[in-house]
Amino acid sequence: MDARQYPTSDATYGAYAKHISPGKVALFRQLDLHLVMGEREGSIFTDAYTGDRLYNCHCNGGVFNLGHRNAKVLDAVREAFDSVDIGNHHLVSGLRASLAERLSATTGGELPGVIFGVGGGEAMDLALKAARGVTGRQGVVSAKGGYHGHTGLAVAAGDPEYRTPFGPNLPGFVQVPFDDLDALEAAVGDTTAAVLLEPVPATLGMPIASGGYFRSVGDIVRRAGHHGRGTDRSWKDRIDVVLPAARRRPRHPRHRQGFERRRLPDQRDDDDTGGAVLFRAVAARASVDVRRS
Ligand SMILES: Cc1ncc(COP(=O)(O)O)c(C=O)c1O
């Protein structure tokens, strides 16, 4: 597939501004940036018009952790498209079940329930809906300046910058300063369904929480645990710490506190799928089956 759909980089930028994002194009022009992504392989891609070879140090929020066009991922996707298609979501699928099983295995089997989604924001919405549905509570506590996506509940939990253009916020969402346990403790109570935190909030300037923060967050949410009407007993005594940026797990042990396998949060979404397959999933402690009586 030829990345040069237009005769020049400038024409590409013009079409992009007209049909997709004038704001992005204005910013790139201001920065004198004319880059259009062309061929890509491993850690390198070329500029479609100049042919310059560039290292991708950006990594697109984790989706290219396995490199551009990773051969194993491509082979698996090609093989799948040779024999199956999107299927019918009303029917039972062994392939879907076994993908969920393999995702669950990455959590050591601690999170056996999987809900598939198409984007990070949607995964956050699913996680918050599950937490609310299972606990019967409405409150969602998140960090000021955080980002969880632009979809309905996710945007409500994020920074006001992303949601004020769309009107008043939804009820039940409270924000506290990141890395402030006193503020979190004061905000979490018996109406809290979920605490939603990024381990390293990018939009806040990549601050690293002080040692023990996430462990203490876990203690706070467990103390406020619910005895609600979940259909599975394993939800008892749990509020969910959702870690949307588990993929940004830092390497340094001090920064990794709370992310050891045994301390996996109750739900998480993850998008390390090699940049070839666009989907997200939420893993949960039990298959989520919320029925209101
Ligand atoms: C921490 C975090 N959560 C959620 C999202 C939303 O993901 P998506 O853009 O796929 O909806 C992002 C996207 O950058 C993110 O960084």
Ligand as a Chemical Component Dictionary entry (heavy atoms), coordinates in Angstrom:
data_LIG
# 
_chem_comp.id                   LIG 
_chem_comp.type                 NON-POLYMER 
_chem_comp.pdbx_formal_charge   0 
_chem_comp.three_letter_code    LIG 
# 
loop_
_chem_comp_atom.comp_id 
_chem_comp_atom.atom_id 
_chem_comp_atom.alt_atom_id 
_chem_comp_atom.type_symbol 
_chem_comp_atom.charge 
_chem_comp_atom.model_Cartn_x 
_chem_comp_atom.model_Cartn_y 
_chem_comp_atom.model_Cartn_z 
_chem_comp_atom.pdbx_ordinal 
LIG C1 C1 C 0 -3.737 6.295 29.848 1  
LIG C2 C2 C 0 -4.645 6.280 28.678 2  
LIG N1 N1 N 0 -5.907 5.833 28.842 3  
LIG C3 C3 C 0 -6.773 5.834 27.818 4  
LIG C4 C4 C 0 -6.402 6.269 26.549 5  
LIG C5 C5 C 0 -7.414 6.284 25.433 6  
LIG O1 O1 O 0 -7.117 5.369 24.448 7  
LIG P1 P1 P 0 -7.813 5.478 23.019 8  
LIG O2 O2 O 0 -7.222 6.686 22.357 9  
LIG O3 O3 O 0 -7.464 4.202 22.334 10 
LIG O4 O4 O 0 -9.297 5.620 23.238 11 
LIG C6 C6 C 0 -5.100 6.723 26.332 12 
LIG C7 C7 C 0 -4.684 7.185 24.996 13 
LIG O5 O5 O 0 -3.642 7.740 24.802 14 
LIG C8 C8 C 0 -4.200 6.745 27.423 15 
LIG O6 O6 O 0 -2.949 7.200 27.285 16 
# 
loop_
_chem_comp_bond.comp_id 
_chem_comp_bond.atom_id_1 
_chem_comp_bond.atom_id_2 
_chem_comp_bond.value_order 
_chem_comp_bond.pdbx_ordinal 
LIG C1 C2 SING 1  
LIG C2 N1 SING 2  
LIG C2 C8 DOUB 3  
LIG N1 C3 DOUB 4  
LIG C3 C4 SING 5  
LIG C4 C5 SING 6  
LIG C4 C6 DOUB 7  
LIG C5 O1 SING 8  
LIG O1 P1 SING 9  
LIG P1 O2 DOUB 10 
LIG P1 O3 SING 11 
LIG P1 O4 SING 12 
LIG C6 C7 SING 13 
LIG C6 C8 SING 14 
LIG C7 O5 DOUB 15 
LIG C8 O6 SING 16 
# 
